Amino acid sequence: MSPQPHDPEGPREILRALGVDSTAELAGAGHPVPLPSRLAVGDLAWSSVGAASLVAATIAGSGRVTLDPDRIALAYASERYGALDGTPPIAFAPLSGFFRAADGWVRTHGNYPHHARALRGALGLPDDAGAEAAAAALACMPADISVQAITSRGGIAAAVLPEHPEVDAALRSDPLGRISPLGAARPRALTPGRAVPLAGVRVLDLTRVIAGPVATRTLALLGADVLRVDSPHLPEIAWQHLDTGHGKRSALLDLADAFDRARFDALAAQADVIVLGYRPDGLTRLGLSPADLAARHPGILIAQLSAWGAADRRGFDSIVQAASGIAWIESRDGSTPGALPAQALDHSAGYLLATAVMALLLRREAEGGSWLAETSLRRVAAELLGMPRADEPATFTPVDPAPHTQTFDVEGTAVTTVGPAVSFEGGPGEFAAPRPWGRDEPAWAARE
């Protein structure tokens, strides 16, 4: 099957829904994003990166956006092309994957140690049990019973389900990126430079894994001062942070501790944007719901990402693929579930959220106010499922990653990562180096 060119209006439709009318010209390399799938993954990636590039160009006053489809594909599958001292990372731990159940299939996620412990505990397995033991235990249980047992202990799992078009249609009745007012505030002017359109913008990053960090990495690329804050009780996967930590600083604060909470509140009082990636009930318990933050900090812009939207459940890209029907659509033989050629829900959500943040910066400059932008992996999945699809994946010539990667020395470790997919004339062409996780002071950089 021959790949078809992407819809040139896709990125502009995203921007128009966010209230942005960009006059920048959008150009590409003349071929589709090489992400082979029955679903329109390449189109989704093109539109998501294109929208972020166009709004960045609008803020910078640039007249031309040129996208590289090969760079976009590599960026979406960055875990396959990165390396630490020349060794590629392990993208999925042994307890992350598809497992047969007594009546179907389940998909689990055990990359983080606490999720792996919860999964083993739910299945009655010892602390050192691996994939074979998990497979044996899951094969004896109905899918819904095993999922309930795992999730009730704080683990991550989903039954592999068929597509439900009526559910997806209902989800698509809401915007891909929902914008809501949170209160009144005075306008705040932007002070963009051509290569750094977000110069002077302070972003407090409370996200983990891929989607949220991709959003804030994009904002850092464009000149924002991004400070990521994590709990010291939830360690991050080192390579994962280095793959999405470019240009950011990273600090540790325990928000249940009074002293650390006071330091966090001081940071929030000086922030322009707060990006949230934790479940809504956890944010509410900490007084960090969008409404709470806007009440304390008029003029704040909140960007909120979740796995499931209104449903307060834990989840990752692979889990949403399984539960939404994507895994069966991507099956090679119709009997074993498959997966998209990249963590496309995560990456698309990240670029879409960064786009929404930039759209809100423009709106706040013009109108003032506090604002909320929201999207979810499940909403992105519904968008993908509503796009045209093919009977079989298109065939692409393999891309040479060498011209598209950067290597940094991070405390003696050679960190190789894919370069930025977002691009516009006069804009930054490379990432700044990532910083080690949790090594920075919880303080803003001085504004120049």
Buried (B, 14 or more C-beta within 10 A) or exposed (E): EEBEEBBEEBBBEBBEBBEBEBEBBBEBEEBBBBBBBBBBBBBBBBBBBBBBBBBBBBBBEBBEBEBBBBBBBBBBBBBBBBBBEEEEBEBBBBBBBBBBBEEEBBBBBBBBEEBBBBBBBBBEBEEEBEBEBBBEBBEEBBBEBBBBBBBEBBBBBBBBBEBBEEBBEEBBEBBBBBBEEBBEBEEBEBEBBEBBBBBBBBBBBBBBBBBBBBBBBBBBBBBBBBBBBBBEEEBBBBBBBBBBBBBBBBBBBBBEEEEBBEBBEEBBEEBBBBBBBBBBEEBBEBEBBBEBBBBEBBBBBBBBBBBBBEEEBBBBBBBBBBBBBBBBBBBEEEEEBBBBBBBBBBBBBBBBBBBBBBBBBBBBEEEBBBBBBBBBBBBBBBBBBBBEEBEEBBEBEEBEBEEBBBEBEBEEBEBBBBBBBBBBBBBBEEBBBBBBBBEBEBEBEEEE
